[in-house]
Amino acid sequence: MQRSEEAPPVVRDEESGDEAVLSQLVQGYAALTREIHKVVVGQDEVIESVLCCMLAGGHCLVQGVPGLAKTLLVTSLSKVLRMTFNRIQFTPDLMPSDITGTDIIQQDPKTMQPCYNFVRGPVFANVVLADEINRTPPKTQAALLQAMQEGEVTTSGRTYELPRPFFVLPTQNPIEQEGTYNLPEAALDRFMFMTHIDYPPLDDECDIVKRTTTGGDSSVIPVLDARHMLQFQEIVRRAPVTDGVIKYGVYLARATRPEDPMATEMVRQYFKWGAGPRAGQFMTLAAKARALIHGRVTAGHEDVRAMCKPVLRHRVTVNFNAEADGVAADKVIDDLIARVQPPK
């Protein structure tokens, strides 16, 4: 039986200083990526994005065409984290109670009278995989809104707290539109990131075929638990950040709004709606998480730029001009990143 490579607990002694705390976070992140790469080939940027999102306490929407290991990535992550995990396969006939839970009538063993007892649904887990979330109608998609925002579920007038930490990691297929329901903007805005998984490079694809056709062992070892993740999230929150980094994130968010003076020419031409203040909040948190996992105490402008696209791409709405010219939101955001300069 293999022994778990458990990360050491975070040191809180002031004498240890920031270096000890930072070292433990870096080691934990390295252990996570090492184990995930036993199963998932390549996709370094995607793995970094998902883990940065989780360290910042957010939820991540994973989008990609079929067969690119979206579900495998999330399930492997749940195994590495040693936290409770539930998978929900979203279908058109799924009901909100199938996610949150429902009251059932049972007989009280003391009074022998009928009573209601709440049976918790699959959302009561640390990591929830919402597979093909765009396969279910908005009524059922909305069952996740309170859980994602407040970390709790209210049913029949009673509120139940969800376990902490709590992550929703849905997947969706962008090319198959028949029988699907696009997530409403209110639901999309609650996701910190939307991460795209693209086709792998040639060498990685050959490695995938080799691994999956030779019968080798690709099991992963749990390296972190819920306690470590909560400690690391606290470190990210407490990490210092300069006013210049905060302003740069706000500049980028404001530049997506067509009516704002900071908007670029392509934004005015192709965007109908821009990102709200939550985009600046998430860019700052994600930039701090990225800096810490790379061994830096303070985030820089390069961290904001790296986290800009997954934060913004699902918070903007393209207009008819963009659809007619075949211009995707990512192309406009790339131009925006190149043109918007950080504050001096």
C-alpha positions, 0 to 999 in steps of 0.5 A: 500500500502506497503512503500518501505524500501529505504536504506539511501543515502551514507554519504560523509561527511569526519567526518562520517568516513569509519564506516558510509559508511560501515554501509550503504553498509552493511544495503543495502546488508542485505535489498536486501538479506532479500527481495530476500529470500521472493521468493528464498529459500536458495541459499545463496552462489549464492545470495552473488555471484550475489550481489557481482558481481553487487556491483563490477560493473560486469556481472554474468552468472548463470548456472544450470539445469532446475527448480532451480529458475535461472530466478526467482532469476534474476527477483526477484533481478530486483524487489528489486532493483527498476531499469529498467528491460528487459527480452530477451528470446534467441532463434535460430532465434533471430537477433542482432537488436532484442537486440540492436534496429533498425532504422525505417523509419518515416515521419518527422512531420515538413518537412513531409519527410521520416527519420530514427528513432532509436528504442531502443531494450531491452538492454537499461535497468539497468538489462537485463535478457538474458534467455537461452543465449546459445540458439542463434547463436554467431552472436546474442550473439556478440550483447552484447559484446560492451554493456557489455564492454563499456556500449554503443551500436553502430548502423548505425554509431551512438553510444548510451549510456546505462543507468547506472548502467548496468548489464547483467545476463544471464542464461544457461542450461548446460545439454541440448546441442541439438540446443545450441551454446556455448558462445565463449571465448571472450564473456565468458571473459566479465562476471565477474562471472559464478555462478552455481546453484545446487540442494537444500538441503532436508529442503530447497526443502520441504520449496520450495514445501510448499511455492509454493503450499499453495498460500501464498504472496511472493511479494518483496519490492523495497529497493534500486534504481540506485542511491544507486547502483552507490554509492555502486559501487564507494565505492567498487572501492575506498576501500583500498586493500593491495599488498598481496591481489592483489598478491594472486589474481594474483598468483591464476590466473597465476597458471591456465596457464599450461606453467607458473612456478606457475602452479600446477600438476593438471593444467599441466595435465588437462588444455589447456588454463588458465585465463588472467590478467582480472581474477586477476582484477575481483578477487580483485574487488570481494574480496573488495565487499565481504569484505565490505558486511560483514562489513570489510573495507579491503579485506583479503585472505579468500575473494579472495579464496571465489571469486576465483572459480566463477571468474576462472571456465569460463576462463579456458579450459580443455584438452582431458585428463580431458574429458577422466578422467571425471575431471571438471574445478572446481575440478582442481580449488579446488586443485589449491586453496588448493596448491597455498599459499598467499604471506607472 
